[in-house]
Amino acid sequence: MWRALQVAFLLSFAGTLFSGVLSYQELFGSSALACPAPGAAGTVFGYPACVYGFFVFLALTVVTGLGLRAGRSQIASASIDGRAASV
């Protein structure tokens, strides 16, 4: 379970970076890698899908990061109490 949470965190962090770069290029610059222009075909409510992807990946990064943080504190408290932590 712990390893799955770590992998989910790494993948969501990578997705946040990737979609963040695409969103930045789309909204503030132009590039061949950019998403469709705002208002063009292929947009959702006037914004490119990469903008929504950025916020979804950001939410996943925050949630998995909080899960890792909570798990780490449980492991630390278990080792302080002398109990064996099963990770």
C-alpha atoms as one frame of an Amber mdcrd trajectory, in Angstrom:
protein
   0.000   0.000   0.000   2.822   2.386   0.900   4.634   1.707  -2.400   1.419
   2.314  -4.370   0.998   5.682  -2.649   4.593   6.607  -3.486   4.128   5.649
  -7.136   0.845   7.574  -7.319   2.575  10.624  -5.849   5.426  10.472  -8.358
   3.097  10.000 -11.331   0.761  12.791 -10.230   3.727  15.113  -9.619   5.067
  14.354 -13.110   1.587  14.951 -14.563   1.372  18.265 -12.719   4.672  19.396
 -14.206   3.805  18.238 -17.719   0.306  19.709 -17.808   1.598  22.859 -16.095
   4.130  23.406 -18.876   1.470  22.790 -21.529  -0.980  25.124 -19.771   1.639
  27.848 -19.427   2.602  27.571 -23.097  -1.033  27.617 -24.142  -2.147  30.530
 -22.014   0.971  32.709 -22.038   2.940  31.723 -25.132   2.842  29.733 -28.306
   4.532  26.473 -29.124   4.097  23.465 -31.352   3.471  21.372 -28.204   0.655
  23.607 -26.986  -2.967  22.565 -26.582  -5.722  24.041 -28.807  -6.324  27.781
 -28.509  -8.961  28.962 -25.991 -12.393  28.906 -27.620 -11.270  26.633 -30.471
 -12.518  23.160 -31.140 -11.131  20.740 -28.583 -11.637  23.027 -25.598 -13.871
  22.572 -22.567 -15.812  25.676 -21.480 -13.363  27.791 -23.466 -10.185  26.429
 -21.879  -7.859  23.722 -23.207  -8.024  20.312 -21.555  -4.439  20.700 -20.318
  -5.609  23.416 -17.888  -8.135  21.059 -16.313  -5.538  18.296 -16.289  -3.190
  20.567 -14.369  -5.719  21.101 -11.586  -6.673  17.414 -11.431  -3.012  16.359
 -11.215  -2.367  19.088  -8.636  -5.225  17.775  -6.478  -3.892  14.217  -6.785
  -0.401  15.390  -5.827  -1.720  17.156  -2.732  -3.884  14.213  -1.628  -1.163
  11.598  -2.118   1.411  13.881  -0.486  -0.820  14.261   2.558  -1.293  10.494
   2.649   2.466   9.931   2.580   2.946  12.529   5.289   0.303  10.940   7.527
   1.770   7.482   6.967   5.242   8.716   7.807   4.038  10.160  11.118   2.333
   6.849  11.972   5.538   4.949  11.233   7.559   7.373  13.349   5.153   7.116
  16.291   5.106   3.313  16.035   8.888   3.140  16.125   9.039   5.519  19.103
   6.521   3.388  21.019   8.637   0.307  20.342   6.107  -1.389  18.113   7.209
  -2.849  14.806   5.880  -0.873  11.876   4.537  -3.028   9.072   5.145  -1.155
   5.846
